[in-house]
Amino acid sequence: MDTMEVDTTAESAVPQPPQPPAPAPQPSTSKVSEHIAVPPVQQPRESFREIAVKVHIRRPERDAWVYLGRGMVSQEIVGQSSRVVVRAVSSQKIIAIFSEISDLQAEKRGNFVVIGCVEGSRVISWSLNALNNSETLRLLASIELACYKCKQALADPRLHNKSRRRIERIIKDDRRRRHRRRKDQDAMVDAFAKQNLSEPME
């Protein structure tokens, strides 16, 4: 009878372990965390509507624009910052990327956004032609927001202002050189035309 009593007490002790079901809430917490983690990744991409543009480029030491075709501009989130990506409509290949590490100056000219990118002492110019004025303003705002050097401006405002002045100076110098070359070419054309007109006719 003593052994039977020990067995019954053992059996009564065994049912108590059903307390571990308390960890059951773990799946619900993981589901909640997964549900919360998804929106921050998707929202920025869904909120930005792609912008259709015509893309031109003017390479360093060149005066003429070259047409690259139609493109789509999108804004992508990379870590805590964003970047503006221009892709070709036909091939989906990346044509250009503008981000916080880009040394550039963007200007609005009609329905065009002209972007001067400084690489050392050279300037590569991009022209993005949007469909209308509102799309052009949205494009300009997205480029300026993505390319504004927030960390540098907060950490060292003087260095930030100095780098901006340097970019502006290089772009102005490049513009002056192009205008000078254009004047020289026009002068040569005029001189050649006058020379042909002054030649006696046989």
Secondary structure, DSSP 4 states (H G I P E B T S, - for coil): -HHHHHHHHHHHHTTSTT-TTTTTHHHHHHHHHHHHHHHHHHHHHHHSPPEEEEEEEE-TT--S-EEEEEEEEEEEEETTEEEEEEEETTT--EEEEE-TT--EEEEEETTEEEEEEEETTEEEEEEEEESSHHHHHHHHHHHHHHH--HHHHHH-HHHHHHHHHHHHHHHHHHHHHHHHHHHHHHHHHHHHHHHHHHSPP-
